[in-house]
Amino acid sequence: MEDRTIHPSMKAVYAAYVVAIAIALAGMWAIHQYADNPNNTPPANWVYLLPLVILIWPINMHANRRMITLRFQDDHLTLETGYFSRTRRTVDTAKIQDVTVQQSFGQRLMGIGDLRFEDSGPSGGMVISGIDDPRALADAIISSSKRTR
């Protein structure tokens, strides 16, 4: 099997961008409607930028997505986290004892899920959240674990 690099899915990030932009546009429209009313005093110019604050949420999700990388080679898994300072953890697939896929209802609708695997080492397991097609990846990890034993 060739090496695979897995990042969390962009589906949730795209959905967050759509929701945030819709909320920002609705907020700008509401401010504009309020300002056009002749009985109201016009708001300060900075108030027009206030709805754009909601965009911080999807931008943060986008940045966090790039901070997590799972590399799946034939005989080991490497999980790297962090942006400026990186933490790297490598697990031999022969030592993996349990692979769990967790999907909330919303994650099932989008085809993403959380992957948790436990190894025989003292440091416990690893978790990577929001990945595409987690069941297929879990099956590949289990079959690789069986092959390397």
C-alpha positions in Angstrom: 0.0 0.0 0.0 1.3 3.5 -0.8 1.8 6.1 1.8 -1.4 8.2 2.6 -1.5 11.6 4.2 -4.8 12.4 5.9 -6.1 15.8 7.0 -9.4 16.6 8.7 -12.2 17.1 6.1 -12.9 20.5 4.6 -16.7 19.8 4.5 -17.3 21.2 8.0 -15.1 24.2 7.2 -17.0 25.0 4.0 -20.3 24.7 5.9 -19.0 27.1 8.5 -18.0 29.6 5.9 -21.5 29.4 4.3 -23.2 29.9 7.6 -20.9 32.7 8.7 -21.2 34.6 5.4 -25.0 34.3 5.5 -25.0 35.7 9.1 -22.6 38.5 8.2 -24.7 39.5 5.1 -27.9 39.4 7.2 -26.2 41.6 9.8 -25.0 44.1 7.2 -28.5 44.2 5.7 -30.1 44.8 9.1 -27.6 47.6 9.9 -28.2 49.2 6.5 -32.0 49.0 7.0 -31.7 50.6 10.4 -29.4 53.4 9.1 -31.9 54.1 6.2 -34.7 54.9 8.6 -35.0 58.7 8.9 -36.0 58.5 12.5 -32.7 56.8 13.6 -29.3 58.3 13.9 -26.8 56.7 11.5 -24.5 54.2 13.2 -20.7 54.7 13.4 -18.7 53.4 10.5 -17.1 50.6 12.5 -20.5 49.1 13.2 -20.6 48.0 9.5 -17.6 45.8 10.1 -19.1 44.2 13.2 -20.9 41.4 11.3 -17.6 40.3 9.8 -16.4 39.2 13.2 -18.4 36.0 12.7 -15.9 35.1 10.0 -13.2 34.5 12.7 -15.0 31.2 13.5 -14.5 29.5 10.1 -11.0 31.0 9.6 -10.0 29.4 12.9 -11.5 26.1 11.8 -9.5 26.3 8.5 -6.3 27.0 10.3 -6.8 24.2 12.9 -7.4 21.8 10.0 -4.0 22.4 8.6 -2.4 21.8 12.1 -3.3 18.0 12.0 -1.7 15.5 9.7 -2.0 11.7 9.9 0.5 9.7 7.7 -0.4 6.1 7.1 2.4 3.9 5.9 2.4 0.2 5.6 3.8 -0.5 9.0 3.2 2.6 11.1 1.0 5.6 11.7 2.4 9.1 12.3 0.2 11.8 13.8 1.6 15.4 13.7 -0.1 18.2 15.4 0.7 21.9 15.9 1.5 24.8 13.6 4.6 26.6 14.8 5.7 23.9 17.3 4.9 20.4 16.1 4.3 17.2 18.1 4.9 14.0 16.2 3.8 10.6 17.5 4.5 7.4 15.6 2.8 4.1 16.3 3.7 0.7 14.8 0.5 -0.8 13.3 1.4 -4.2 14.9 0.8 -2.6 18.3 -2.6 -1.2 17.5 -5.2 -3.0 19.6 -8.4 -1.1 19.0 -9.7 1.2 16.3 -12.9 3.1 17.0 -15.0 5.3 14.6 -17.3 7.8 16.2 -19.8 9.8 14.1 -22.4 12.2 15.3 -25.6 12.5 13.3 -24.3 15.6 11.6 -21.0 13.9 10.8 -22.8 10.9 9.4 -24.8 13.3 7.1 -21.5 14.8 5.8 -19.6 11.5 5.6 -17.0 12.4 8.1 -16.1 11.1 11.6 -13.6 10.8 14.4 -11.0 8.0 14.4 -9.6 6.8 17.7 -7.1 4.1 18.0 -5.4 2.5 21.1 -2.0 0.9 21.1 -0.3 -1.3 23.6 2.1 1.5 24.7 1.8 3.4 28.0 0.9 6.7 26.3 -2.6 5.5 25.3 -4.3 6.2 22.1 -4.5 8.9 19.4 -7.5 10.7 18.0 -8.0 12.5 14.7 -11.3 14.3 14.4 -13.4 15.1 11.3 -11.8 12.9 8.7 -13.5 11.8 5.4 -14.6 8.2 5.2 -13.3 7.1 8.6 -14.6 3.5 8.3 -12.5 2.8 5.3 -9.4 4.2 7.0 -10.2 2.1 10.2 -10.5 -1.0 8.1 -7.2 -0.3 6.4 -5.5 0.3 9.7 -6.9 -3.0 11.1 -5.8 -5.0 8.1 -2.4 -3.4 8.2 -2.1 -4.3 11.8 -3.0 -7.9 11.1 -0.5 -8.1 8.3 2.4 -6.8 10.3 1.8 -9.1 13.3 
